[in-house]
Amino acid sequence: NVPVAGGQVTMVPKNTVALDGQSAEQILKLTEELEDHDDVQSVSANFDIPDELLEKAS
């Protein structure tokens, strides 16, 4: 037997929305604000942002 250290249910979108430019910046800012809010337990999204924009935003 192998002991279980943890488990998590993850939501994976079937459809994604491609974002770039200003839309990508806005959704990343919104997502960050939601994650930092005390009353929010988790944030799920279906956006697809190119890697170069994600690196630039970091």
C-alpha atoms as a printed R data frame, in Angstrom:
   type eleno elety resid chain resno       x      y       z
1  ATOM     1    CA   ASN     A     1   0.000  0.000   0.000
2  ATOM     2    CA   VAL     A     2   1.101  3.511  -0.802
3  ATOM     3    CA   PRO     A     3  -0.047  6.283   1.557
4  ATOM     4    CA   VAL     A     4  -1.831  9.209  -0.087
5  ATOM     5    CA   ALA     A     5  -0.148 12.541   0.648
6  ATOM     6    CA   GLY     A     6  -2.921 14.676  -0.857
7  ATOM     7    CA   GLY     A     7  -5.540 14.970  -3.521
8  ATOM     8    CA   GLN     A     8  -7.119 17.674  -5.602
9  ATOM     9    CA   VAL     A     9  -9.867 17.941  -8.189
10 ATOM    10    CA   THR     A    10  -8.803 20.160 -11.087
11 ATOM    11    CA   MET     A    11 -11.102 21.755 -13.638
12 ATOM    12    CA   VAL     A    12  -9.729 21.569 -17.194
13 ATOM    13    CA   PRO     A    13 -11.575 23.632 -19.829
14 ATOM    14    CA   LYS     A    14 -12.752 21.971 -23.034
15 ATOM    15    CA   ASN     A    15 -12.721 25.317 -24.852
16 ATOM    16    CA   THR     A    16 -10.207 28.114 -24.421
17 ATOM    17    CA   VAL     A    17 -10.233 31.776 -25.374
18 ATOM    18    CA   ALA     A    18  -7.081 33.137 -27.000
19 ATOM    19    CA   LEU     A    19  -6.045 36.488 -25.522
20 ATOM    20    CA   ASP     A    20  -3.284 38.891 -26.427
21 ATOM    21    CA   GLY     A    21  -2.269 42.487 -25.871
22 ATOM    22    CA   GLN     A    22  -4.401 44.611 -23.595
23 ATOM    23    CA   SER     A    23  -7.008 41.872 -23.024
24 ATOM    24    CA   ALA     A    24  -4.322 39.526 -21.709
25 ATOM    25    CA   GLU     A    25  -2.937 42.194 -19.375
26 ATOM    26    CA   GLN     A    26  -6.408 42.973 -18.028
27 ATOM    27    CA   ILE     A    27  -7.344 39.338 -17.372
28 ATOM    28    CA   LEU     A    28  -4.008 38.632 -15.679
29 ATOM    29    CA   LYS     A    29  -4.521 41.646 -13.414
30 ATOM    30    CA   LEU     A    30  -8.090 40.549 -12.614
31 ATOM    31    CA   THR     A    31  -6.974 36.980 -11.899
32 ATOM    32    CA   GLU     A    32  -4.225 38.213  -9.572
33 ATOM    33    CA   GLU     A    33  -6.663 40.487  -7.721
34 ATOM    34    CA   LEU     A    34  -9.147 37.624  -7.296
35 ATOM    35    CA   GLU     A    35  -6.456 35.247  -6.005
36 ATOM    36    CA   ASP     A    36  -5.309 37.856  -3.460
37 ATOM    37    CA   HIS     A    37  -8.849 38.473  -2.141
38 ATOM    38    CA   ASP     A    38  -9.463 36.940   1.296
39 ATOM    39    CA   ASP     A    39 -12.934 35.589   0.446
40 ATOM    40    CA   VAL     A    40 -11.838 33.751  -2.725
41 ATOM    41    CA   GLN     A    41 -10.768 30.121  -2.285
42 ATOM    42    CA   SER     A    42  -9.774 29.323  -5.877
43 ATOM    43    CA   VAL     A    43  -9.836 30.871  -9.347
44 ATOM    44    CA   SER     A    44 -10.515 28.972 -12.586
45 ATOM    45    CA   ALA     A    45 -10.223 30.377 -16.092
46 ATOM    46    CA   ASN     A    46 -10.261 29.244 -19.709
47 ATOM    47    CA   PHE     A    47  -7.953 31.807 -21.296
48 ATOM    48    CA   ASP     A    48  -4.938 30.990 -23.446
49 ATOM    49    CA   ILE     A    49  -2.177 33.593 -23.399
50 ATOM    50    CA   PRO     A    50   1.040 33.217 -25.447
51 ATOM    51    CA   ASP     A    51   4.118 32.345 -23.349
52 ATOM    52    CA   GLU     A    52   5.995 35.504 -24.348
53 ATOM    53    CA   LEU     A    53   3.184 37.661 -22.923
54 ATOM    54    CA   LEU     A    54   3.133 35.627 -19.706
55 ATOM    55    CA   GLU     A    55   6.903 36.057 -19.309
56 ATOM    56    CA   LYS     A    56   6.604 39.786 -19.967
57 ATOM    57    CA   ALA     A    57   3.855 40.127 -17.352
58 ATOM    58    CA   SER     A    58   5.845 38.293 -14.659
